[in-house]
Amino acid sequence: MDAFIFAMIGIFVILIGIAGYAGGFKSAGFAMAFLGLAGFLVTAMAYYSGYVSYSSALKQATSASQISMYQHNLSLNNFNGMLGLLFFGVMIVFGIAMYYLGWKEDKKIKNIGDN
């Protein structure tokens, strides 16, 4: 799951950069918030499915090595899932802040043009 999260982050950063280059803060902020929301939802689904599968496998494990392996996988899934959710949550907040800054800047430019 961690390689999947890093691949998504790389693709999202490229898309946010393209949006920022094309349209400034406002469009980059919108892209960041939108992609952050998409990443958050996909990471939440991957985290939940991993949690369910490792929990059920842990209940069915019989030997000590199986139990320790599934416990390790479950803790790794929890760590990666929480890290991904935290990252994409921060991405949403920064995206909204960037959109707000771009909106304020556009409003300021419009006011200067009216005078």
Secondary structure, 3 states (H helix, E strand, C coil): CHHHHHHHHHHHHHHHHHHHHHHHHHHHHHHHHHHHHHHHHHHHHHHHHHHHHHHHHHHHCCCHHHHHHHHHHHHHHHHHHHHHHHHHHHHHHHHHHHHHHHHHHHHHHHHHHHC
